[in-house]
Amino acid sequence: MQTEWDIVVIGSGNAAMSAAIAGREQGRSVLVIEKAGPDLAGGNTAYTAGAMRFVYDGADDLVPLLEDPTDPRLPHTDFGAYPAERFAADLLGFNDGRPLSREQRTLIAESYDAVRWLASRGVKFEPIYSRQSFEKDGRHVFWGGLTLATRGEGHGLAEAERAAFAGLGGEIRYDCAAEDLIVEDGRVRGVRTSAGAIRARAVVLGCGGFEANAAMRAEFIGPGWEEAKVRGTPHNQGDGLAMAFRLGARRHGFYGGCHATPMDLFTPPYGNLDLPHLERKHYRKICYFLGVMLNADGERFVDEGRDFRNYTYAQFGRAIMEQPGHVAWQIFDASVDPLLYSEYRFHDAHFVEADTLDALIDRLDGLTDKAQARATIAAFNDAVDESVPFDPTVKDGRGTRGLALPKSNWARRIETGPFKAYPVTGGITFTYGGVEVDEDGAVLHESGTPIPGLYACGEMVGGVFFNGYPGGSGLTSGVVFGRRAGNGAARAA
Ligand SMILES: Cc1cc2nc3c(=O)[nH]c(=O)nc-3n(C[C@H](O)[C@H](O)[C@H](O)COP(=O)(O)OP(=O)(O)OC[C@H]3O[C@@H](n4cnc5c(N)ncnc54)[C@H](O)[C@@H]3O)c2cc1C
């Protein structure tokens, strides 16, 4: 068995595998070690929908990436364009006044090249017709700047990356958890793992954030977060951050921030490992923009139609976590039922149904102020501006008038039975705080200089996201910073 490698990559998610493939492309020997067994290979990446956000200029940029460029829907599809300025504006919208960070500028600039590179390594893409487009005048109209996902979603992406790595002669060791870094003469020279020490000339940390670590969530994000459901792998416990900090790495980014999404209240505590991979996302509940969300006091607490759900779903999980009991109800009438995504028809979707709103509210266990709930919906219905046509392909401006907390788009009266209420909580997806890396992906020490031999990528890189997240950016960020770390480690090795 080989005992010394040019590069050891910790983790087998999208970021780590991008680093590993890049390292092999440079001719270096690369070993990937993964804490999980083969069943949970690919970490959070394997749970994703595979949606990737990147800069493009119309269909001509997209068609070369597609698995099936002869799809008969393509001539009837409007993909629009997603220029760098829009990606920048989308990220800035969540920066709370901060200018674009260095990491964000890199993400935008390298986003299209990153997906083209993935495609060149055998990853295939398909348009996300079911969730990112609506039919309008006989055409498929995409909205929100997010158009493609990897074939077979995140599971397909992780499989394709493993195949690409294996094709380049790379090796993966499962059930092998990194525990500490080996340092000699001020340089990282390998990893101590649950399966013994492994020597290397460079080490890439691609082992995720701290979303699955209840104590770290409570410490950094805030009290109550120890109770959050975890949408993905149980293995992202902040191990890589702890190892880097022991070597004096600089903390970077927004540690109080995280991506958290409305989820079925009865979601299992971790990412639904018992389900087939394509069903693992089905506890998510993100069609709130078609109805209203009430908390246990019977009050609305967010503008459900503030923006396309790509730009709100990662914050509204947090908003629910801040409500009494970390719970809310998404309420819909029959008129929007056909528009609800398939996750609302999932065999284990929990909801209450009734012919009248009164009966529905009576049946909501845990909703303590039922009179207020009735008053909230009545006031909402009275405030809907019905003069504006409903159009889910654009921000239609069909809002409420006169409410202290408006619904800005897609407002429809909740008046046609039967009515449904889905109880939801917040599920954490990933954390935003991490380490700082330089242009080569090298981890920076508190002093501002790179820690020799240590690289990082993916969720571990801080400074990419602050108080929110435009959907589909995490995977792209993983490829952008993964490639950098792999190339940087290859040069160092
Ligand atoms: C349900 C869900 C849906 C999502 N959908 C999307 C989407 O459609 N588009 C998008 O862009 N993003 C999406 N995301 C976010 C996306 O998953 C992340 O941004 C991205 O996958 C993170 O990649 P990563 O490689 O940094 O981490 P991961 O993919 O989580 O990989 C980290 C790996 O490190 C391993 N590991 C941890 N500790 C150790 C250790 N000590 N030793 C060895 N290995 C270790 C873990 O087991 C894991 O395999 C979604 C996330 C979830 C949970």
The ligand as an SDF file (V2000), in Angstrom:
LIG
                    3D

 53 58  0  0  0  0  0  0  0  0999 V2000
  -30.4210   18.9260    0.8270 C   0  0  0  0  0  0  0  0  0  0  0  0
  -29.4160   19.8570    0.1950 C   0  0  0  0  0  0  0  0  0  0  0  0
  -29.6680   20.3730   -1.0770 C   0  0  0  0  0  0  0  0  0  0  0  0
  -28.7610   21.2460   -1.6730 C   0  0  0  0  0  0  0  0  0  0  0  0
  -28.9730   21.6660   -2.9630 N   0  0  0  0  0  0  0  0  0  0  0  0
  -28.0410   22.4140   -3.5830 C   0  0  0  0  0  0  0  0  0  0  0  0
  -28.1400   22.7220   -4.9720 C   0  0  0  0  0  0  0  0  0  0  0  0
  -29.0290   22.2390   -5.6840 O   0  0  0  0  0  0  0  0  0  0  0  0
  -27.1910   23.5320   -5.5220 N   0  0  0  0  0  0  0  0  0  0  0  0
  -26.1350   24.0180   -4.7910 C   0  0  0  0  0  0  0  0  0  0  0  0
  -25.3120   24.7550   -5.3300 O   0  0  0  0  0  0  0  0  0  0  0  0
  -25.9710   23.6810   -3.4870 N   0  0  0  0  0  0  0  0  0  0  0  0
  -26.8880   22.8960   -2.8830 C   0  0  0  0  0  0  0  0  0  0  0  0
  -26.6930   22.5400   -1.5690 N   0  0  0  0  0  0  0  0  0  0  0  0
  -25.4760   23.0370   -0.8780 C   0  0  0  0  0  0  0  0  0  0  0  0
  -24.2910   22.1500   -1.2750 C   0  0  0  0  0  0  0  0  0  0  0  0
  -24.5180   20.8540   -0.7870 O   0  0  0  0  0  0  0  0  0  0  0  0
  -22.9870   22.5920   -0.7040 C   0  0  0  0  0  0  0  0  0  0  0  0
  -22.7720   23.9310   -0.9910 O   0  0  0  0  0  0  0  0  0  0  0  0
  -21.8330   21.7820   -1.3100 C   0  0  0  0  0  0  0  0  0  0  0  0
  -22.2070   20.4950   -1.6650 O   0  0  0  0  0  0  0  0  0  0  0  0
  -20.7490   21.6620   -0.3350 C   0  0  0  0  0  0  0  0  0  0  0  0
  -19.7140   20.9070   -0.9240 O   0  0  0  0  0  0  0  0  0  0  0  0
  -18.4750   20.5200   -0.0730 P   0  0  0  0  0  0  0  0  0  0  0  0
  -17.6500   19.6560   -0.9730 O   0  0  0  0  0  0  0  0  0  0  0  0
  -17.8390   21.7050    0.5400 O   0  0  0  0  0  0  0  0  0  0  0  0
  -19.0590   19.6720    1.1490 O   0  0  0  0  0  0  0  0  0  0  0  0
  -19.6950   18.2130    1.1570 P   0  0  0  0  0  0  0  0  0  0  0  0
  -20.2790   17.8630   -0.1470 O   0  0  0  0  0  0  0  0  0  0  0  0
  -20.5930   18.1240    2.3460 O   0  0  0  0  0  0  0  0  0  0  0  0
  -18.4400   17.2680    1.3980 O   0  0  0  0  0  0  0  0  0  0  0  0
  -17.7600   17.2390    2.6490 C   0  0  0  0  0  0  0  0  0  0  0  0
  -17.2910   15.8140    2.8730 C   0  0  0  0  0  0  0  0  0  0  0  0
  -16.3180   15.7860    3.9150 O   0  0  0  0  0  0  0  0  0  0  0  0
  -16.5230   14.5950    4.6640 C   0  0  0  0  0  0  0  0  0  0  0  0
  -15.8840   14.7730    5.9720 N   0  0  0  0  0  0  0  0  0  0  0  0
  -16.2990   15.5590    7.0050 C   0  0  0  0  0  0  0  0  0  0  0  0
  -15.4050   15.4720    8.0170 N   0  0  0  0  0  0  0  0  0  0  0  0
  -14.4270   14.6290    7.6260 C   0  0  0  0  0  0  0  0  0  0  0  0
  -13.2330   14.1410    8.2270 C   0  0  0  0  0  0  0  0  0  0  0  0
  -12.8630   14.5040    9.4740 N   0  0  0  0  0  0  0  0  0  0  0  0
  -12.4510   13.2790    7.5240 N   0  0  0  0  0  0  0  0  0  0  0  0
  -12.8030   12.8750    6.2570 C   0  0  0  0  0  0  0  0  0  0  0  0
  -13.9230   13.3130    5.6430 N   0  0  0  0  0  0  0  0  0  0  0  0
  -14.7200   14.1900    6.3170 C   0  0  0  0  0  0  0  0  0  0  0  0
  -18.0250   14.4540    4.7240 C   0  0  0  0  0  0  0  0  0  0  0  0
  -18.4050   13.1300    5.0420 O   0  0  0  0  0  0  0  0  0  0  0  0
  -18.4120   14.8600    3.2910 C   0  0  0  0  0  0  0  0  0  0  0  0
  -18.4190   13.7540    2.4380 O   0  0  0  0  0  0  0  0  0  0  0  0
  -27.5870   21.6450   -0.9680 C   0  0  0  0  0  0  0  0  0  0  0  0
  -27.3220   21.0970    0.3000 C   0  0  0  0  0  0  0  0  0  0  0  0
  -28.2200   20.1990    0.8750 C   0  0  0  0  0  0  0  0  0  0  0  0
  -27.8920   19.6140    2.2160 C   0  0  0  0  0  0  0  0  0  0  0  0
  1  2  1  0
  2  3  1  0
  2 52  2  0
  3  4  2  0
  4  5  1  0
  4 50  1  0
  5  6  2  0
  6  7  1  0
  6 13  1  0
  7  8  2  0
  7  9  1  0
  9 10  1  0
 10 11  2  0
 10 12  1  0
 12 13  2  0
 13 14  1  0
 14 15  1  0
 14 50  1  0
 15 16  1  0
 16 17  1  0
 16 18  1  0
 18 19  1  0
 18 20  1  0
 20 21  1  0
 20 22  1  0
 22 23  1  0
 23 24  1  0
 24 25  2  0
 24 26  1  0
 24 27  1  0
 27 28  1  0
 28 29  2  0
 28 30  1  0
 28 31  1  0
 31 32  1  0
 32 33  1  0
 33 34  1  0
 33 48  1  0
 34 35  1  0
 35 36  1  0
 35 46  1  0
 36 37  1  0
 36 45  1  0
 37 38  2  0
 38 39  1  0
 39 40  1  0
 39 45  2  0
 40 41  1  0
 40 42  2  0
 42 43  1  0
 43 44  2  0
 44 45  1  0
 46 47  1  0
 46 48  1  0
 48 49  1  0
 50 51  2  0
 51 52  1  0
 52 53  1  0
M  END
$$$$
